[in-house]
Amino acid sequence: MRSAYDGRITFRDMSAEDLPLLAVWLRVPEVARWFEDASYIETLEGHLADGRIQQTIVGLDGRPIAFLQDYDIHAFEKHPLAYLPQRSRGLDTFIGVREALRQGLGPAYLSKHTDHLFASGAPALGIDPHPDNTAAIRAYEKVGFTADKHAETEWGPVVAMSLFPAP
């Protein structure tokens, strides 16, 4: 998917130095609604040392705007996306800068990242937003994700969505 943001979006590995920024982003109302657990920042910190998870900071014109992580779905027990093939990657993401919301950036950076994951050999990708998070679901559909099923997880209800590489 080509976008007006081509060439302006960058990705870099997240580090412990990014945690204060993520703590601020997690308090943005549009983010906090979906990440209510105050200890989620500690979860993200723990993921830094977890080889199954790749955490990334998304930038626009050199400014950090979003968090993105991808992970090995099958490395986690009872994952709602476990119906996808082995080596599939799951995604979690949020835009933390309010001015960057509703600008088409989510589909733009997700398309770029999904292309990278497919080029790296992932046979499928999955994402599992809350069913009430209609803005996220619409953004994921713009990338090409399709809703497969609703599921109840330890984190609450989700819409399990998948994306396969173009033939």
Secondary structure, 3 states (H helix, E strand, C coil): CCCCCCCCEEEEECCHHHHHHHHHHCCCHHHHCCCCCCCHHHHHHHHCCCCCEEEEEEEECCEEEEEEEEEEHHHCCCCCCCCCCCCCEEEEEEECCHHHCCCCHHHHHHHHHHHHHHHCCCCCEEECCCCCCHHHHHHHHHHCCEEEEEEEECCEEEEEEEECCCC
